[in-house]
Amino acid sequence: MDAQSLRLLLAAFAAEATEIIERLTRVILQLESAPGDSAEPLFDELGRGLHTLKGTAGSIGLDGVAAIAHDLETLVAPYRKDRAAMPVEVTDELLRSLDRISSMVRDASPVTGDEPAEPGEDSEEPTRSPRDAELGWRVSPKQIRELMREVERLRNLRMRIEERRRRLLREIELIAWSSGDRAHRVALMGAARGLRTDGEELGDVANAVEGGIKDIWTLPARMVLEPLERVVRDHCRESGKLARLSFVGAELALDRRVLEALKGPFVHLVRNAIDHGIESPEVRASSGKHEVGSLSIRLEQQGNLLFVEVSDDGRGLDHDRIRRVARDRGVSTEGEIAQMSDGEVAQLVFEPGFSTRTSVSTTSGRGVGLDVVMTEVRALQGHIEVQTTAGQGTRFVLTMPVDLGSSQVLLVRCGDQRFGVPTLSTESVIAVRSERMQVGRTRIRLMHGDHLLPVVSLAAQLGLADSSAPSERQPALIVQSQTERFALVVDEVLGENDVVIRPLPEEQRSLPAYQGVATVASGELLLVLRPDWIAEVWRGDQKPIAATRRVLVVDDSVTARALHRAMLEAAGWTVHAVGGGRQALEHIRRSAYDAVVCDIAMPEMDGFQLTREMRASPEGVAIPIILVSAHDADEDRVEGSAAGADAFLSKRDCASGRLLAEVSKVISNKRAHA
């Protein structure tokens, strides 16, 4: 690490250590008078603070500070275990030691004016000292958030201007062209162009302000990641293990506040991986692994959501051992543990004081590390998941929102609901063609370019519809999520918006499908999806694809629609029902149907006209049509046949049960002559 980076780290640690020491001083003083029950959270906070102070100091080479913090952990441990009052002598020693740490941190951190300034190239005055130039003025997170809210207001204003421009263009079409008033038309077109120019300039201003705020308030992630290499080296020397650490996304610029909060969790997760995950070189060699263990940290930002993955290729979590420790230490009852899945058992490692170690070392066994991780992640409004495979390794996945910046999302429709899909994950939007699809028993694949991609129905993944083959020319998004690339089928693509994604409310934050929620120009709340969740659900979904057995019922009578729907659904058909011909044509343009059952006597567009328009359209030309009439009249049969209908039934025939037989018959006839 170069000298400038080390200076920045030491300066940042000095600020962090000062805050921790101030907080721990208050906690120690409170413990002097706290009764037994109320002492528990104070002891937990004291343990977490000392552990974070020790880990972070060790990661940047302040071994003396780390050693004192470790000794204080040992001093506090018996009182913390029993929740017992600490003697005055112990309190005095704690406070004196914190003063020593504070002094050592001040001595190690950069001091303004500690290096001579050099005159500027074109200035008569000397430049400011290096620390002043590097650290700049103090800016609070609250001020940054307020500025970002103003940027968001600018973006919303731009969207409103664009919406008004579109309305103005519609007015031009309705009024100016019909009246033939050229002067009026020219004036309106000029106003529309002006609104477009103003909107674009407003967008440029918002982008510039946002970029400036990011420059002030972000740092590259490598500033926090690089010191972890020292942590791994030192800890491997202590434990006799071998491990190599790698990074993905180290150059990602992140909110300083988030980076500061993640320093402690990174140290704890890396040490935890070496202590509990990575095996000794001899054990790894005997099991066919490379003797050097692999540790990796991957950072990825999708819109306003940050994903952090810390993984190792060690032994994985021992679920049975975690169950025994949880039972023996009273974390959960025998009955509760018996009902837990492996995933729920894995989450027990984040409980305060939980450790599977029977002895205490300088870095583990106190049950503090993963508790700190959970506390810090929750403070960032995030959550953490554990994924493990016995003998292959463990992954900790941290997900948290980041305040800075807006995100481009594609608005899509599934049924009556609208969702956002991050544009960053979307390569392109295409129309599905049947000749490029391969339909198997459990999977549909689509040839796109030179690749055969899995086809995923968004409506099916969200539980809004059954899994079925997409219809001809149905829109699909080509999505890239981590190592997966797939075609995501939706009902309609509505356009692209630049939005700020906010975290879901606390009670909904555990929903894995969504990054968060955004507000669009209309004021409507929009749920933004996580493409990696879609990929995960698709991989685990092995249910057979439902047969394409769909019927469209068209009737202006609510009762008739309900009767036809009930009869067909009881026979296993998927039924869509609409009240008029125009709606029917819109459905036929968007979806594929095996048959259409249509009433003749309807307002605006009767069954004969609907049949003729279907036969004239590429989407409806081949769909079997059954016309239904309240009157069993020969002239209706003749006109229906001339229009292109395949069958004719009276409503009395339908009530007697002939509808199901006729639907099957016309479909079979159509396929036989296809």
Backbone hydrogen bonds, N-H to C=O, Kabsch-Sander energy under -0.5 kcal/mol:
donor,donor_aa,acceptor,acceptor_aa,energy
6,L,2,D,-2.1
7,R,3,A,-2.3
8,L,4,Q,-2.2
9,L,5,S,-2.3
10,L,6,L,-2.8
11,A,7,R,-2.5
12,A,8,L,-2.5
13,F,9,L,-2.8
14,A,10,L,-2.3
15,A,11,A,-1.7
16,E,12,A,-2.2
17,A,13,F,-3.7
18,T,14,A,-2.0
19,E,15,A,-1.8
20,I,16,E,-2.4
21,I,17,A,-3.0
22,E,18,T,-2.3
23,R,19,E,-2.3
24,L,20,I,-2.9
25,T,21,I,-2.3
26,R,22,E,-1.8
27,V,23,R,-2.1
28,I,24,L,-2.8
29,L,25,T,-2.1
30,Q,26,R,-2.0
31,L,27,V,-2.2
32,E,28,I,-1.0
33,S,29,L,-0.5
33,S,30,Q,-1.1
34,A,30,Q,-0.8
39,A,35,P,-1.1
39,A,36,G,-0.5
40,E,36,G,-0.6
40,E,37,D,-0.9
42,L,38,S,-0.6
43,F,39,A,-2.8
44,D,40,E,-2.2
45,E,41,P,-2.2
46,L,42,L,-2.4
47,G,43,F,-2.7
48,R,44,D,-2.4
49,G,45,E,-2.5
50,L,46,L,-2.3
51,H,47,G,-2.1
52,T,48,R,-2.6
53,L,49,G,-2.5
54,K,50,L,-2.5
55,G,51,H,-2.6
56,T,52,T,-2.6
57,A,53,L,-2.0
58,G,54,K,-2.2
59,S,55,G,-1.5
60,I,56,T,-0.9
60,I,57,A,-0.8
61,G,58,G,-1.1
62,L,57,A,-2.4
63,D,61,G,-1.6
66,A,62,L,-2.0
67,A,63,D,-2.4
68,I,64,G,-2.0
69,A,65,V,-2.4
70,H,66,A,-2.1
71,D,67,A,-2.3
72,L,68,I,-2.2
73,E,69,A,-2.0
74,T,70,H,-2.2
75,L,71,D,-2.2
76,V,72,L,-2.4
77,A,73,E,-1.9
79,Y,76,V,-0.6
80,R,76,V,-2.6
81,K,77,A,-2.6
82,D,78,P,-1.7
83,R,79,Y,-1.0
84,A,79,Y,-1.7
91,T,87,P,-2.0
92,D,88,V,-2.7
93,E,89,E,-2.0
94,L,90,V,-2.4
95,L,91,T,-2.4
96,R,92,D,-2.6
97,S,93,E,-2.4
98,L,94,L,-2.2
99,D,95,L,-1.9
100,R,96,R,-2.0
101,I,97,S,-2.5
102,S,98,L,-2.5
103,S,99,D,-2.2
104,M,100,R,-2.5
105,V,101,I,-2.6
106,R,102,S,-2.1
107,D,103,S,-2.2
108,A,104,M,-1.6
109,S,105,V,-1.7
114,D,111,V,-2.0
120,G,125,E,-1.1
123,S,120,G,-0.5
127,T,118,E,-1.6
133,A,129,S,-2.0
134,E,130,P,-2.4
135,L,131,R,-2.8
136,G,132,D,-1.8
144,I,140,S,-1.8
145,R,141,P,-2.7
146,E,142,K,-2.2
147,L,143,Q,-2.1
148,M,144,I,-2.4
149,R,145,R,-2.0
150,E,146,E,-1.6
151,V,147,L,-1.9
152,E,148,M,-2.4
153,R,149,R,-1.9
154,L,150,E,-2.0
155,R,151,V,-2.2
156,N,152,E,-2.5
157,L,153,R,-2.4
158,R,154,L,-2.2
159,M,155,R,-2.2
160,R,156,N,-2.2
161,I,157,L,-2.4
162,E,158,R,-2.4
163,E,159,M,-2.1
164,R,160,R,-2.3
165,R,161,I,-2.2
166,R,162,E,-2.0
167,R,163,E,-2.0
168,L,164,R,-2.4
169,L,165,R,-2.2
170,R,166,R,-1.8
171,E,167,R,-2.1
172,I,168,L,-2.2
173,E,169,L,-2.0
174,L,170,R,-2.1
175,I,171,E,-2.8
176,A,171,E,-0.7
177,W,172,I,-1.8
179,S,175,I,-2.2
180,G,176,A,-1.6
181,D,176,A,-0.7
182,R,180,G,-1.2
185,R,181,D,-2.2
186,V,182,R,-2.7
187,A,183,A,-2.3
188,L,184,H,-2.3
189,M,185,R,-2.5
190,G,186,V,-2.2
191,A,187,A,-2.1
192,A,188,L,-2.2
193,R,189,M,-2.4
194,G,190,G,-2.3
195,L,191,A,-2.3
196,R,192,A,-2.0
197,T,193,R,-2.4
198,D,194,G,-2.8
199,G,195,L,-2.4
200,E,196,R,-2.3
201,E,197,T,-2.4
202,L,198,D,-2.5
203,G,199,G,-2.1
204,D,200,E,-2.1
205,V,201,E,-2.3
206,A,202,L,-2.3
207,N,203,G,-2.4
208,A,204,D,-2.4
209,V,205,V,-2.7
210,E,206,A,-2.5
211,G,207,N,-2.5
212,G,208,A,-2.3
213,I,209,V,-2.3
214,K,210,E,-2.3
215,D,211,G,-2.1
216,I,212,G,-1.7
217,W,213,I,-2.4
218,T,214,K,-1.3
219,L,254,L,-2.1
221,A,252,L,-2.3
222,R,250,A,-2.1
223,M,220,P,-1.9
224,V,221,A,-1.7
225,L,221,A,-2.0
226,E,222,R,-2.6
228,L,225,L,-1.5
229,E,226,E,-1.7
230,R,226,E,-0.5
230,R,227,P,-0.8
231,V,227,P,-1.3
232,V,228,L,-2.6
233,R,229,E,-2.3
234,D,230,R,-2.8
235,H,231,V,-2.4
236,C,232,V,-2.3
237,R,233,R,-1.9
238,E,234,D,-1.8
239,S,235,H,-2.2
240,G,236,C,-1.9
241,K,236,C,-0.9
244,R,293,G,-2.5
246,S,295,L,-1.9
248,V,297,I,-2.2
252,L,249,G,-1.4
254,L,219,L,-2.7
254,L,252,L,-0.6
256,R,217,W,-2.5
259,L,255,D,-2.5
260,E,256,R,-2.8
261,A,257,R,-2.0
262,L,258,V,-1.6
263,K,259,L,-1.0
263,K,260,E,-0.7
264,G,260,E,-0.6
266,F,262,L,-2.5
267,V,263,K,-1.9
268,H,264,G,-2.4
269,L,265,P,-2.7
270,V,266,F,-2.4
271,R,267,V,-2.4
272,N,268,H,-2.5
273,A,269,L,-2.1
274,I,270,V,-1.8
275,D,271,R,-2.9
276,H,272,N,-2.9
277,G,272,N,-0.6
277,G,273,A,-1.4
278,I,273,A,-2.9
284,R,280,S,-2.5
285,A,281,P,-2.4
286,S,282,E,-2.2
287,S,283,V,-1.3
288,G,285,A,-1.3
289,K,284,R,-2.9
293,G,242,L,-2.9
293,G,291,E,-0.7
295,L,244,R,-2.8
295,L,293,G,-0.5
296,S,311,S,-2.3
297,I,246,S,-2.1
298,R,309,E,-2.5
299,L,248,V,-2.8
300,E,307,F,-2.4
302,Q,300,E,-0.6
302,Q,305,L,-2.8
303,G,301,Q,-0.6
305,L,302,Q,-1.4
306,L,400,M,-3.4
307,F,300,E,-3.3
308,V,398,L,-2.9
309,E,298,R,-2.6
310,V,396,F,-2.5
311,S,296,S,-2.5
311,S,309,E,-0.5
312,D,394,T,-2.0
313,D,294,S,-1.2
315,R,277,G,-2.4
319,H,317,L,-1.0
322,I,318,D,-2.3
323,R,319,H,-2.3
324,R,320,D,-2.1
325,V,321,R,-2.6
326,A,322,I,-2.6
327,R,323,R,-2.2
328,D,324,R,-3.0
329,R,325,V,-2.4
330,G,327,R,-1.0
331,V,326,A,-1.9
332,S,326,A,-1.2
337,I,333,T,-2.5
338,A,334,E,-2.0
339,Q,335,G,-1.1
340,M,336,E,-0.5
340,M,337,I,-1.1
345,V,341,S,-2.3
346,A,342,D,-2.4
347,Q,343,G,-1.1
348,L,345,V,-1.6
349,V,346,A,-1.4
350,F,347,Q,-1.6
351,E,348,L,-2.1
353,G,367,G,-2.1
354,F,351,E,-2.0
361,S,364,S,-2.8
372,V,368,V,-2.2
373,V,369,G,-1.7
374,M,370,L,-2.3
375,T,371,D,-2.3
376,E,372,V,-2.7
377,V,373,V,-2.5
378,R,374,M,-2.4
379,A,375,T,-1.9
380,L,376,E,-1.1
381,Q,378,R,-1.9
382,G,377,V,-2.5
383,H,399,T,-2.3
385,E,397,V,-2.2
387,Q,395,R,-2.8
389,T,393,G,-2.4
391,G,315,R,-3.2
392,Q,389,T,-2.2
393,G,389,T,-1.9
394,T,312,D,-0.9
395,R,387,Q,-3.3
396,F,310,V,-2.7
397,V,385,E,-2.6
397,V,395,R,-0.6
398,L,308,V,-3.4
398,L,396,F,-0.6
399,T,383,H,-2.7
400,M,306,L,-2.2
402,V,304,N,-2.1
407,S,499,V,-3.8
409,V,407,S,-0.5
409,V,497,N,-2.7
410,L,421,V,-3.0
411,L,409,V,-0.5
411,L,495,G,-3.2
412,V,410,L,-0.5
412,V,419,F,-2.7
413,R,492,E,-2.9
414,C,417,Q,-2.9
417,Q,414,C,-2.1
419,F,412,V,-2.5
420,G,527,L,-2.5
421,V,410,L,-2.1
423,T,408,Q,-2.8
424,L,408,Q,-0.6
425,S,422,P,-1.2
426,T,423,T,-1.6
427,E,425,S,-0.6
427,E,478,I,-3.2
428,S,478,I,-0.8
430,I,476,A,-2.8
432,V,474,Q,-2.6
436,R,433,R,-1.7
437,M,434,S,-1.6
438,Q,445,R,-2.8
440,G,438,Q,-0.6
440,G,443,R,-3.2
445,R,438,Q,-2.7
446,L,453,L,-3.0
447,M,436,R,-2.9
448,H,446,L,-0.7
448,H,451,H,-3.3
451,H,448,H,-2.0
453,L,446,L,-3.2
453,L,451,H,-0.7
455,V,444,I,-2.8
456,V,454,P,-0.5
456,V,487,A,-3.2
458,L,456,V,-0.7
458,L,489,V,-2.2
459,A,489,V,-0.5
461,Q,457,S,-2.3
462,L,458,L,-2.0
463,G,460,A,-1.2
464,L,459,A,-3.0
465,A,459,A,-1.0
473,R,432,V,-3.6
474,Q,471,S,-1.9
476,A,430,I,-2.5
477,L,488,L,-2.9
478,I,428,S,-2.7
479,V,477,L,-0.9
479,V,486,F,-3.1
480,Q,425,S,-2.9
481,S,479,V,-0.5
481,S,484,E,-2.9
484,E,481,S,-2.9
486,F,479,V,-2.2
487,A,454,P,-3.1
488,L,477,L,-3.5
488,L,486,F,-0.7
489,V,456,V,-3.2
489,V,487,A,-0.7
490,V,475,P,-2.0
491,D,413,R,-2.0
492,E,413,R,-1.3
494,L,411,L,-3.1
494,L,492,E,-0.6
495,G,411,L,-0.9
497,N,409,V,-2.6
499,V,407,S,-3.1
499,V,497,N,-0.7
501,I,499,V,-0.5
502,R,500,V,-0.6
502,R,517,V,-3.2
508,Q,505,P,-1.8
509,R,505,P,-0.8
509,R,506,E,-0.9
511,L,508,Q,-1.9
514,Y,511,L,-0.8
515,Q,528,V,-2.7
516,G,528,V,-1.0
517,V,502,R,-2.7
518,A,526,L,-2.4
520,V,524,E,-2.2
523,G,520,V,-2.4
526,L,518,A,-3.2
527,L,418,R,-0.5
528,V,516,G,-2.7
529,L,420,G,-3.2
529,L,527,L,-0.5
530,R,513,A,-2.4
533,W,530,R,-0.8
534,I,530,R,-1.6
535,A,531,P,-2.1
536,E,532,D,-2.1
537,V,533,W,-2.8
538,W,534,I,-2.4
539,R,535,A,-2.2
540,G,536,E,-1.6
541,D,537,V,-0.8
541,D,538,W,-0.9
542,Q,540,G,-0.8
545,I,441,R,-1.9
546,A,467,S,-2.0
549,R,547,A,-1.8
550,R,548,T,-0.5
551,V,574,T,-2.5
552,L,595,A,-2.2
553,V,551,V,-0.6
553,V,576,H,-3.0
554,V,597,V,-3.0
555,D,553,V,-0.5
555,D,578,V,-2.1
558,V,556,D,-0.6
561,R,557,S,-2.3
562,A,558,V,-2.2
563,L,559,T,-2.3
564,H,560,A,-2.6
565,R,561,R,-2.6
566,A,562,A,-2.5
567,M,563,L,-2.2
568,L,564,H,-2.4
569,E,565,R,-2.9
570,A,566,A,-1.8
571,A,567,M,-0.6
571,A,568,L,-0.6
572,G,569,E,-1.7
573,W,568,L,-2.2
574,T,549,R,-2.9
575,V,573,W,-0.6
576,H,551,V,-2.3
578,V,553,V,-2.5
584,A,580,G,-1.7
585,L,581,G,-2.4
586,E,582,R,-1.8
587,H,583,Q,-2.2
588,I,584,A,-2.4
589,R,585,L,-1.9
590,R,586,E,-1.3
591,S,587,H,-2.7
594,D,550,R,-3.0
595,A,550,R,-1.1
596,V,624,P,-2.4
597,V,552,L,-2.7
598,C,596,V,-0.6
598,C,626,I,-2.8
599,D,554,V,-2.7
600,I,628,V,-2.1
602,M,600,I,-1.3
605,M,603,P,-2.9
607,G,600,I,-2.2
610,L,606,D,-2.2
611,T,607,G,-2.2
612,R,608,F,-2.3
613,E,609,Q,-2.5
614,M,610,L,-2.4
615,R,611,T,-2.3
616,A,612,R,-1.0
617,S,614,M,-1.4
621,V,617,S,-1.3
623,I,620,G,-0.8
626,I,596,V,-2.9
627,L,625,I,-0.5
627,L,647,A,-2.4
628,V,598,C,-2.8
629,S,649,L,-2.0
633,A,631,H,-1.8
637,R,633,A,-1.5
638,V,634,D,-2.4
639,E,635,E,-2.5
640,G,636,D,-2.4
641,S,637,R,-2.3
642,A,638,V,-2.3
643,A,639,E,-1.9
644,G,640,G,-1.1
645,A,640,G,-2.6
646,D,625,I,-2.4
647,A,625,I,-1.3
649,L,627,L,-2.7
651,K,629,S,-1.9
654,C,650,S,-1.9
655,A,651,K,-2.1
656,S,652,R,-1.5
657,G,654,C,-1.4
658,R,653,D,-2.0
661,A,657,G,-0.7
662,E,658,R,-2.5
663,V,659,L,-2.4
664,S,660,L,-2.1
665,K,661,A,-2.1
666,V,662,E,-2.6
667,I,663,V,-1.8
668,S,664,S,-2.2
669,N,665,K,-2.6
670,K,666,V,-2.2
671,R,667,I,-2.3
672,A,668,S,-2.2
673,H,669,N,-1.5
674,A,671,R,-0.7
